[in-house]
C-alpha cells in the first residue's frame, strides 16, 4: 500500500534526474496507521511498520513507474497484546507467520505539483481489491546525515473491513477503516 504514492508524487517534481530510478523504502521511517470506530464510544488505532518495498520511478513517463510493498500480517501493532492476538485469530486474519499484506501499483494520476492518485492492488487476508491512495510528496533531496538522495510522502485512503473478509462484529464495530501512510525511501545505489 505504501510506496506507489511516492512514485506518483515524484513525477511532479523536477528535482530528481534520470528516466527510471529505483528507490527502496526505509523500514525504520515508514508506517501505515489505521483507525476505526469502536461501538460509537471511541476510535481505535493500529499500525504496521518495518515493511519492505521498492519503487521504480520513470520521470519521463510516470505511467511506466511501479511500486511493490509487502508487510508481514503479524507485524501489526495495536498497543494491546490481547487485541493483536484477537486480530490474528480465526475471527479476523487467521494469520500464520508466512502471511503477507501486499500492494502493487497499477496506475498513477498526477493531480498537482506535489499530489497524485495512486491506484493499486491491495492483497490482504487472501483477498485482492483495487484501492486508490491520495498521495502528497513531502520532500525530495539529499538526506541531511548521509547525503544520499531521499524522498518522503504521505498518503490516505479508506478501506472497508468487510471487503477483505474482516467484517466481524459489523456494523456495531465500524466497517470503514481510515488509513494514513507515511513513507521515506532512499534512491538505490
C-alpha positions in Angstrom: 0.0 0.0 0.0 2.7 2.2 0.6 5.4 3.1 -1.9 3.4 3.7 -5.0 2.4 7.0 -3.6 6.0 8.1 -3.8 6.2 7.2 -7.5 3.3 9.4 -8.4 4.4 12.2 -6.1 7.9 12.1 -7.5 6.6 12.5 -11.0 5.5 16.0 -10.1 8.9 17.3 -9.1 11.8 18.2 -11.4 14.5 17.8 -8.7 15.2 14.2 -9.4 17.1 13.4 -12.6 17.2 10.3 -14.9 14.5 8.4 -16.6 13.9 5.2 -14.5 15.3 5.3 -11.0 14.9 2.7 -8.2 14.1 3.7 -4.6 14.0 1.4 -1.5 11.7 2.1 1.5 13.4 3.0 4.7 11.7 0.5 7.0 12.6 2.4 10.1 10.8 5.6 9.0 7.7 4.2 7.1 4.4 3.4 8.8 0.8 2.5 7.9 -1.6 3.7 10.6 -5.3 2.7 10.7 -8.3 3.6 12.7 -11.9 2.6 13.0 -15.0 3.3 15.2 -15.4 1.1 18.2 -19.1 0.9 19.1 -19.5 4.6 18.8 -17.5 5.2 22.0 -14.0 5.6 20.7 -11.7 5.5 17.7 -9.3 2.5 17.9 -5.9 2.7 16.3 -3.3 0.3 15.0 -0.1 0.3 13.0 2.1 -1.6 10.6 5.8 -0.8 10.4 9.1 -2.3 9.3 7.8 -3.3 5.9 9.7 -3.7 2.6 9.1 -2.1 -0.7 10.6 -0.9 -4.0 9.7 1.9 -6.3 10.7 2.2 -9.9 10.1 5.8 -11.0 10.1 6.9 -14.6 10.3 10.7 -14.6 9.7 11.0 -18.3 6.8 8.5 -18.4 5.1 8.3 -14.9 2.6 5.7 -16.2 5.6 3.3 -16.5 6.5 3.7 -12.9 5.8 0.9 -10.4 5.7 0.2 -6.7 5.6 -3.0 -4.8 5.3 -3.3 -1.0 4.9 -6.2 1.4 4.5 -6.5 5.1 4.0 -9.4 7.4 0.4 -9.6 8.7 1.7 -10.4 12.1 3.7 -7.1 12.2 0.5 -5.4 13.3 0.9 -3.3 16.4 -2.3 -2.4 18.4 -0.8 -1.3 21.7 -2.6 -4.1 23.5 -1.3 -7.6 23.0 -4.7 -9.3 23.6 -6.2 -7.2 20.7 -3.4 -8.2 18.4 -4.0 -11.9 19.3 -7.6 -11.5 18.6 -6.9 -9.8 15.2 -4.7 -12.8 14.2 -7.4 -15.3 15.3 -9.9 -17.2 13.1 -12.4 -14.3 13.6 -10.2 -11.9 11.5 -6.9 -12.6 9.7 -6.3 -16.3 10.6 -2.7 -15.2 10.2 0.3 -17.5 10.0 3.9 -16.4 10.2 4.1 -16.5 6.4 1.1 -14.3 5.6 1.8 -11.0 3.9 -0.2 -7.9 3.1 0.9 -6.6 -0.3 0.4 -3.6 -2.5 1.2 -3.5 -6.2 0.7 -0.3 -8.2 -1.4 -0.4 -11.4 -1.7 3.3 -12.4 -0.7 6.8 -11.4 -2.7 10.0 -12.0 -0.7 13.2 -11.2 -3.1 15.8 -9.8 -0.9 18.7 -8.9 2.7 19.8 -8.4 3.1 17.5 -5.3 0.0 15.4 -5.4 -1.2 12.2 -7.1 -3.8 9.5 -7.0 -2.2 6.1 -7.0 -4.2 3.0 -7.8 -3.0 -0.4 -7.0 -4.0 -3.9 -6.0 -4.1 -4.5 -2.2 -4.0 -8.1 -1.1 -4.9 -8.8 2.5 -6.4 -11.9 4.1 -6.2 -13.7 0.7 -8.5 -11.1 -0.9 -7.3 -8.7 -3.6 -9.1 -5.3 -4.2 -8.2 -2.2 -6.1 -7.6 0.8 -3.9 -6.8 4.4 -4.6 -4.3 6.3 -2.4 -4.4 10.1 -2.2 -0.7 10.9 -2.1 1.3 14.1 -1.2 5.0 14.5 -1.8 6.6 15.9 1.3 10.2 16.4 0.2 12.9 15.1 -2.2 16.5 15.8 -1.8 19.7 14.9 0.0 19.4 13.2 3.3 20.9 15.5 5.9 23.0 12.8 7.5 24.0 10.5 4.6 23.8 12.9 1.7 22.0 10.2 -0.3 19.0 11.1 -2.4 15.9 10.7 -0.3 12.2 11.1 -0.7 9.2 11.3 1.7 5.5 11.4 1.3 2.2 10.8 3.0 -1.0 9.2 1.6 -4.5 8.4 2.8 -7.3 6.0 1.8 -10.4 4.5 3.3 -11.0 0.7 3.2 -13.9 -1.5 4.2 -13.1 -4.3 6.5 -15.8 -6.4 5.0 -14.2 -6.2 1.6 -11.3 -8.3 2.9 -13.2 -10.8 5.0 -12.5 -8.9 8.2 -16.0 -7.6 8.9 -16.7 -9.4 12.2 -19.0 -7.5 14.6 -20.1 -5.1 12.0 -22.0 -2.8 11.9 -21.5 -2.3 15.7 -17.8 -2.0 15.1 -17.2 0.3 12.1 -16.7 -1.2 8.7 -14.7 1.8 7.4 -11.1 1.9 8.2 -9.2 5.1 7.8 -5.6 4.5 6.6 -2.7 7.0 6.9 0.6 6.2 5.3 4.0 8.0 5.8 7.0 6.8 3.9 10.6 7.6 3.4 12.6 6.0 0.6 16.3 6.1 -0.4 17.5 6.1 -4.0 19.1 2.7 -4.7 22.8 2.8 -5.2 
